């Protein structure tokens, strides 16, 4: 086939090593994420439900809160583990009142919008925290594989903050896929990409450190869907779907997942160089 960046949209769909589905637009994607999460809760029928969730994409959360309230979905046996969090230079979580805080975002936009009679206890709203990496890995092991993981993909192919390995890193693909929860430096391209959108290019304000669930915990999810809908995701979409499985583009590991799917918008599919 042609070069991964010059092949047609039809060739991309035909040759993707990750199953691909095309949606009409961004709003449809956000509605789908919310509905999958709501349906997963319903399917548990009061039994334990465990989901791994991002802060990016984000617009599914108000939709999900509305579905929970309207359908009276009881979350008392639901566990939500967030993927990651920004840290200060001394590896403390950014304050929850910061616009960059994932904890603050989830509390403002999601948990506080759910009927108190339905929402789960605070202890079941989990965020990775520095100094407690082994604890969260043990908790995820205890809860069992997540019922679903629905997330986006970073410009360099990261999932959560599992930044790509560098050529100088002494780690194999297998070792990278087995990484657990940890603190690490955020890649420069991630800082620039996120900073352009979150702080209007004031990159000095962007955190340089983070804590993230590991690839081991993410890839163990029973169902894994990545949603891509932004123009800057076009290149990494093609790289992870048409290229090789590699630690240099972590989302490419989804090629080996038994129930993974890449969900993209029609506009993104039709972009050409």
N, C-alpha and C positions, 0 to 999 in steps of 0.2 A: 504494500500500500504506500501512499505518498507520505511525506514527512508529516509528523503528528500535528504540526501547526499549519499545514497547507491543504490537508485532505478536506473534502467536503463534509457538510453536516451529515449527509447520508452515509458516507464512509465511516465517520466517527461512530454513529450509532451501530453500524454493522460490525465494527471491529473492536468496540470497547470491551475490555476485560472485566469490567464491573457492569452488571445490569443497569441500563439507563432507562428512565421514563421521563417524558417531556410534559410539562404543565403549561397552561396558557400564560400565566403571569405570576408575579410575586405574591399578590393577595391570595391567589389560589393555593400557593405553596404554604403560606402561613396558616390558612384555614385547614389545610390537610394535616399539618403538624399537630395543631390543636385537637383535631378530631381523632387522630391516631392515639394521642395521649389519653383523651377522654375515653375512647373505646377500650384501651388497654386497662384502664381502671375498672370499667364496667365488666370486662371479661373476667377479672379476678373474682368477682362476686363476693366481695368482702374479705377474700383471702389476701395474703401479702402480695403487694405490687411494688416493684422496684424499677425505677427509671433513672437513667443518667442523662442530664440535661445541660445545655450550654447557656451562656449569655451571648448569643450570636449564632443564629438569628434570635430575635427578641419579640417580634410582634405577635407571635403565637400566644404569649402568656395572657394578655387581656382576653383574648378569644377563649382560651382554656378556662380561665376563671369564670367567665360568663357561662360556659357549658356546665361547669361543675355546679354552679348555683342553680341554673335552670333545671338541670337533670337530677339535682339533689344527690350528687355523688359523694358518698362518705369517704373521706381520705384517712380515716383513723388507722388504717393498716397499709397506708401508702408511704413509701420511702422515696424521696427524691435526693439524689446525690448530684451536686453541681460539679462540673468538670475541673474548674480552676479558679484562681483569684490572683489579682495583682498584689505585689508586695512592695514595700519600701526598700531602700538600699540596705537596710539592716534586717531584712527578711521578716518584717512585721506586716500583717495585712493592712492594706490601705484603709483608712477610716470608713465606716459604713455610710457616713454622710457625704463622702466624696462621690462625684458623678461617675468616677471610674470603678467604684466598688461593685462587684458582682453580688455580694451579700446585700448591700443596700438596694440594688436594683430589684432583686428578687422579692425583697420585703415590700418595697413600694408598689411594684407593678403587678405582683402575683399574689403572694401570701396574704397581704392586707386586704385584697379585693375579694377574698373567699369568705363566705358566711362562716363566722366563728364556730357554728355548730357542726360544720363539715370539715374544716381544715385539720390537718394532722398536727400532732404535738411538735413543738419546736425541735425536739430531739430527733425527729425524723426528717428534718430539713438540713441536709448534710453539705458542708463545704470543706474541701481540703484545706488544712491549716498547717503552717510550718511547725515542726516539732511533733506533729501527730501523724506523720506519713504512714508509719507502720500500722497505726490504729485504723486508719481509713481503709488500708488494704485488707486488714483482718475483718473489718465490718463488711466490706464488699464480698469477701470470701464467705462470710457467714450468711449473708442475705441470698447468696447464690447469684448466678449470672443475671444481669439486668434484663428485664423483659424487653426493653427497647432503649436505643440510644439514637437520638435524632439531633443532628448538629450541622454546622457549616464546615467549611475548609478554608484555612488561611492561604494567603497569597503564595506562600512557599510550600504548601502542602501539609502544614501542621493540622492536627486534630487536638482539641483542647490546646494546651501550650506545649505539646510534644514537638519542639522545634527540630528541624532536620539536623542530622549529624553533619559534621564538617569532614572534609577529606582527611584532616589531621587527627580526627577522633579514632581511637583504637577500640572500635566496636563493630561487630558484625550485624547483618540484618537480623539474624536470629536473636542476638542479644538485645538489639533495639526493641524488637517486638515484645520482649519479656520484661522491659523496664516497668517499674512500679511507680507509685506516687512519689514525687520529689520536688525540691526547689531547684530552679535553674535560671540562667540568664535568658532574657527574651532576645530573639534574633533581631538584628538591626532592621531587616526588611519588614518584620512584623511591627516594630516600633514606628517606622515611617508610615506604613500603610494604616495602622490603627490611629496613629496620631493625626494623620491628615483628616480623618473622619471624626474623631472624638474630641480633639482639642484644637481644631482648625489649624493644624500644622505647627502648633507650639510644642515641638518635640521635647524641649527641656522639661516639660511638665509630665511627660509620659514615664510610667514606671519602667525600670530596666530589669526587674526581677519578678518572678512569679512562682506559684506552686500549682502543680497540675496532677491529675490522675495519670497513671502510666498507660502505655499502649496495652499492657497485659490486661488491665482492668477494662479498658474500653473494648478491646477486641473480643473479650469474653461475652459481650452482650448477645442475647439470642437473636435480636433483630437490629440491624444497623443501617440507618439511612442518612446520607449526606445531601444537603440542599444547597444548590448553587444557582445564583440568580443575578449576581453583580457583574458588570463588564470585566472588572479586573480578575474575576475567577475563570475567565475563558482559557487562559494559558495553563493554569494548574489543573483545570478540568481535563484537558487533553493529555497532560503529562501523566496524571495518576491513572487515567483510564486506558491509555494506549501505550504507555511506557512500561518499564519493568518494575517489579516489586523491589523497593529500595528504601533504606533508611534516609536517603537524601530527599525523599518525598513521602513522608509518613502515611498520608492517606492512601497511597498505593497498596498498602497492606490489606485494604478492603478487597483486593482481587482474590485473596485467599479466604475471605469470610464466607461461611455457608449461607448466610441470609443477608447480604448487603445489597444496597441499591443506591444509585446516584440519581437524584431527582433534580432536573434542571428546567429552566424556563425556555419557552420558544425563542425569545429574543437572544438568549445566550447561545443556543444551538445555531442560530442563523448568523451570528457574527462571523466575519471573515477578515483576513488581513488585507 
